Amino acid sequence: MIEIKNLHAGIAGKEILKGIDLKVNAGEIHAIMGPNGSGKSTLAQVLAGHPSYEVTGGSVIYDGKDLLEMEAEERSQAGVFLAFQYPVEIPGVSNSYFLKAGLNEIRKANGQEPLDSMQFLKLLREKMKLVEMADSFIYRPVNEGFSGGEKKRNEILQMAVLEPKLAILDETDSGLDIDALKIVAGGVNKLKSSDNAFIVVTHYQRLLNYIVPDFVHVLVNGKIVKSGGKELALELEAEGYDQIKEDAKVTA
Amino acid sequence: MDTSQSQIQHYKNEFSAFEKNGASKSPAWVHDIRKAAIEIFEKEGFPTKKNEAWRFTNITPILHSQFRYSSAPSVPKVEKKSIEQLLLKETAQHLLVFVNGHFSKELSAVGKLPDGVLLTNLAEAVVSHQKIARRYLGKIAKTEQSVFSALNTAFTYDGLFVYVPRGVQIAEPIHALYLSSGAGEQVYVSAIRNLVIAEEESSLMIMENFLSLEENKNFTNAVTEIEAKKKSRVELVKVQHESAASFHYENVHVHQEETSNVALFSLAAGSALARNDMQVIIDGEAAECNLNGLYIVTGTQVVDHHTLMHHIHPNCPSHELFKGILDQDSRAIFNGRVYVEPEAQKTDSKQTNRNLLLSDNATVNTKPELEIFADDVKCTHGAAVGGLNDQMVFYLKSRGIGEETAKGMLVVGFAAEVTGKISNEKFRQYVDAVVIDYLQTKLGMKDLPEIVHS
């Protein structure tokens, strides 16, 4: 589904990603773990097309296309989704208007008829059950006045409505209590299929108890220094990142 | 004779004619107020850019037209059906309509009011309610502070008059509709003079709605005086959507007593040149004042807000949020003066001015002016001028939303923050609808969402 080769990227002249290689197939869940400042969020933002980040080398092929050549909205229309670590508040615009606008642009780009208000509302209500959100969130301005947990649930709701092929979850677990974490993870598990893939970026192993990855990669200082199965996450939890940082220094 | 001098002569001639015709029936004390004001006007003359309060606002375009004061019989006839869509939707309202500054009894509709409330036009009030009118008219406004106020005062004749007795709440909103209508080549000035008196523990809500019926040039020169007695509540929402060829000036003067609560909102969308002065004297302990505004300008429009919060007594909160959306070659000026006297300890004053530039050619001159003479106060101010927030644009784009649609949503969101400060729901809906209409018709934005508030 996506193949990242020797990806170099940074912001404001500072290189953060220093050669990332990663291949994700349909039906897989990959976890990216690593200490603060290792470049996890940068990778997520670069894949989603944040214009502030500059790609200085390497390639990303998504679904046979050069992802790096695409605008952020084109990536979304092609099925890439980023669940933000810090979801943005959009005052004045209702959650439903926002989501309907997004969904219909994606449908249009894929040659599908836009949904009318009735059809959309029906779909939205179904998906809201998935993340246990109250009806009132339909008409509230996007993320405005939402608690941290509500914002994260709203991200998963957006994912459920937009049905991406490749979903990147950037620290979706941060700031969540255990109940909210279970709801968010439950949503992801229900959406998981053999046709889509997930990249779950997280600092802690906790989320991976609920979203079980097929592969775990450890990112340190802009490079993936270790890859393995789900047991790697447990190792990291037990030993912390210090040992792996030391190992990385030796290899470098 | 230069333009400014010949214009002074022009308005003096207008004044003589005005005093002789319809306006001659006013009581002697009104004539005295007018006479004193025309003398101030003549002495001061029109401001130039050398005058600090007008440094960024060039008023010479106003001086290039011979605006006339229309006498009552010359006011164009306006059909009732042409104002139907201008009313507040689905609500009872006390409607007072003015055409070119003259009250129109036929177009107005004042409903049943609580005992003792006086809601009429000023020309009537200075005769029928002389005692109250005389006590307040010209006492709250400082005519000598602005030459336009002096000019307005010289032509004091008609406008909104509201008196709410002690303990009385007017439940329905008051809607003052000020229509400008031009006939052919002749251009008119409307000298609107409003007087609002809220006695102790009373409350009322007013919408001042200024618009042009045609795309004609007109000049609105208004002064509004508000007296808010102890524990009274006054909400005044102004909607200014006059023609793009028109000139607009309004000076709102507020005098607040202790524990009163006054909220003013200004939507400035129309006019080639619009200036709003808002001057609040917080003259009592624990009184609260909120000034909010939104301006939306494009083309070569110039919009100017000058505010003054004058804190005299302790424990008064005052808040100001003014936001601007500027496109093309438009210009906005914001000057927020906060004056805190030595006695006014525990003043809690916050002032914010944020501007969204949609064009590289738009200009903003923003200036906070804080003069604080008390030592135990919290006074903050902030100003920002910039484009759309990159993070917000990215968030929308990451959901498949294209650049244009994203821009529309963010502009609407930007406006919503400040229109959300309007507490009367019907007023807020009205303002939101005008905002959307302006963004679509004047700024050319498409497919805008309906504004929602949290």
Interface residues (C-beta under 8 A of the other chain):
Chain A: A48 G49 H50 P51 S52 E71 A72 E73 R75 S76 Q77 F81 L82 F84 P87 V88 I90 P91 G92 V93 S94 Y97 F98 L99 A101 G102 L103 E105 I106 A109 Y139 R140 P141 E144 G145 Q158 L162
Chain B: D390 Q391 M392 F394 Y395 L396 K397 S398 R399 G400 I401 G402 E403 T405 M409 L410 V412 G413 F414 A415 A416 E417 G420 P449 E450 I451 V452 H453 S454
